[in-house]
Amino acid sequence: MKYVVLVSHGEFAPGLHTAITMLGGEDREDVLSTSLKNGMGADEFADNVRELLSVVGEDDEIIMFADIVGGSPLATAANVIAEKGLLAKTTMIGGMNLPLVLTAVLGKDDVDTEELKEEIIEGAKDQIKEFVVAVDDDEEEDL
C-alpha cells in the first residue's frame, strides 16, 4: 500500500487530514497524520510518529508531506522512517497544501511514485494564484 503521511507544526496536518477526508473519502486508511504541538518535545513527537507508522510494512511506500522543508516535524519523521528501514521507499515533500495532498491521495494508486511526485509538485505550483474580484466603481460609490 502507498501511505500518505502528513506532519506539521501545530494543528495543520490534522486539519488538512480532515479536509482530505471530506474531499477524498471518509474511510481512508491510507492517509495518516500527526503534529508537533506547542510545548511538545522532539522525543514525544518521534514516539507519535513511530506509533503512526506502526501500520506501515516493509513492502509499503510512504509519500510524506510536511509544512516546512527542514522543519522539526519533517526531520524527526525522516529519522523515524530511517529507523524503520523505509527511507528508500519514502518520498518527502515540504510545503504542503490542500491541492498538492489531494492530488497525491487520489492519484497515488494510478501512477508510479516518481511520476506522481512530478505531477503533484507541478500541480501545486499551478494552484498558487491571486484571486481577483472585479469591482464595479459604481457599487463603491453606493457604500
C-alpha positions as CSV (number, residue, x, y, z in Angstrom):
1,M,0.0,0.0,0.0
2,K,1.1,3.6,-0.6
3,Y,0.5,5.7,2.5
4,V,0.2,9.5,2.5
5,V,1.6,10.8,5.7
6,L,1.2,14.4,6.9
7,V,3.4,16.0,9.6
8,S,3.4,19.6,10.7
9,H,3.7,22.2,13.5
10,G,0.5,22.9,15.4
11,E,-2.8,21.5,14.1
12,F,-2.0,22.0,10.3
13,A,-1.5,18.3,9.5
14,P,-4.6,17.0,11.4
15,G,-6.7,19.9,9.9
16,L,-5.5,19.1,6.4
17,H,-6.2,15.4,7.1
18,T,-9.8,16.3,7.9
19,A,-10.2,18.3,4.7
20,I,-8.7,15.4,2.7
21,T,-11.3,13.0,4.1
22,M,-14.1,15.4,3.3
23,L,-12.9,15.6,-0.4
24,G,-11.3,12.2,-0.9
25,G,-13.4,9.8,1.1
26,E,-14.1,9.3,4.8
27,D,-12.8,5.7,5.2
28,R,-9.2,6.2,4.1
29,E,-6.8,4.0,6.0
30,D,-4.0,5.2,3.6
31,V,-3.8,8.8,5.0
32,L,-2.1,9.3,8.3
33,S,-1.2,12.5,10.2
34,T,0.4,13.8,13.3
35,S,1.7,17.1,14.5
36,L,4.3,18.7,16.8
37,K,2.2,20.6,19.3
38,N,3.3,23.7,21.2
39,G,5.5,22.6,24.2
40,M,5.9,19.0,22.8
41,G,9.5,17.7,22.8
42,A,11.2,16.0,19.9
43,D,11.2,12.6,21.7
44,E,7.5,12.7,22.3
45,F,6.8,13.7,18.7
46,A,9.1,10.9,17.5
47,D,7.1,8.4,19.6
48,N,3.9,9.7,18.0
49,V,5.4,9.2,14.5
50,R,6.5,5.7,15.5
51,E,3.0,4.8,16.6
52,L,1.5,6.4,13.5
53,L,3.8,4.4,11.2
54,S,3.3,1.1,13.1
55,V,0.8,0.1,10.3
56,V,3.3,0.6,7.6
57,G,5.0,-2.6,6.5
58,E,8.3,-3.3,4.7
59,D,6.5,-3.7,1.3
60,D,4.6,-0.4,1.7
61,E,5.6,3.0,0.4
62,I,5.3,6.4,2.1
63,I,4.6,9.7,0.5
64,M,5.2,12.2,3.3
65,F,4.2,15.8,3.3
66,A,5.4,18.4,5.8
67,D,4.6,22.0,6.3
68,I,8.2,23.3,6.1
69,V,11.3,21.8,4.4
70,G,13.9,21.2,7.1
71,G,11.5,21.8,9.9
72,S,11.5,19.7,13.1
73,P,8.4,17.6,12.1
74,L,9.9,16.6,8.8
75,A,13.4,16.0,10.2
76,T,12.1,13.9,13.1
77,A,9.7,11.9,10.9
78,A,12.5,11.2,8.4
79,N,14.7,9.9,11.3
80,V,11.9,7.6,12.4
81,I,11.4,6.4,8.8
82,A,15.1,5.7,8.6
83,E,15.0,3.7,11.9
84,K,12.2,1.6,10.4
85,G,14.4,1.0,7.3
86,L,11.8,2.6,5.0
87,L,13.8,5.6,3.8
88,A,14.4,4.1,0.3
89,K,10.6,3.6,0.0
90,T,9.7,7.2,1.1
91,T,9.2,10.3,-0.9
92,M,9.2,13.5,1.2
93,I,7.8,16.9,0.1
94,G,7.8,20.1,2.1
95,G,5.4,23.0,1.7
96,M,2.2,21.0,1.7
97,N,-1.2,22.5,0.7
98,L,-4.6,21.0,0.1
99,P,-4.4,20.7,-3.7
100,L,-1.0,19.1,-3.5
101,V,-2.0,16.4,-0.9
102,L,-5.4,15.8,-2.5
103,T,-3.7,15.1,-5.9
104,A,-1.4,12.6,-4.2
105,V,-4.2,10.9,-2.3
106,L,-6.4,10.5,-5.3
107,G,-3.7,9.6,-7.8
108,K,-1.2,7.6,-5.9
109,D,-2.5,4.2,-7.0
110,D,-2.8,5.1,-10.7
111,V,0.9,6.0,-11.4
112,D,4.3,5.2,-10.1
113,T,5.6,7.4,-7.3
114,E,8.2,9.3,-9.4
115,E,5.5,10.3,-11.9
116,L,3.2,11.2,-9.1
117,K,5.8,13.4,-7.5
118,E,6.3,15.4,-10.6
119,E,2.5,15.7,-11.1
120,I,1.8,16.9,-7.6
121,I,4.6,19.5,-7.5
122,E,3.7,21.0,-10.9
123,G,0.0,20.9,-9.9
124,A,0.7,22.7,-6.7
125,K,2.6,25.4,-8.5
126,D,-0.3,25.9,-10.8
127,Q,-2.7,26.4,-7.8
128,I,-0.8,29.4,-6.4
129,K,-2.6,32.3,-8.0
130,E,-4.1,35.6,-7.0
131,F,-7.9,35.6,-6.7
132,V,-9.2,38.8,-8.1
133,V,-12.8,40.0,-7.9
134,A,-13.7,42.7,-10.4
135,V,-15.0,45.8,-8.6
136,D,-17.6,48.0,-10.2
137,D,-16.8,51.6,-9.4
138,D,-20.5,52.5,-9.3
139,E,-21.0,50.0,-6.4
140,E,-18.3,51.5,-4.3
141,E,-20.0,54.9,-4.5
142,D,-23.2,53.4,-3.2
143,L,-21.4,52.3,0.0
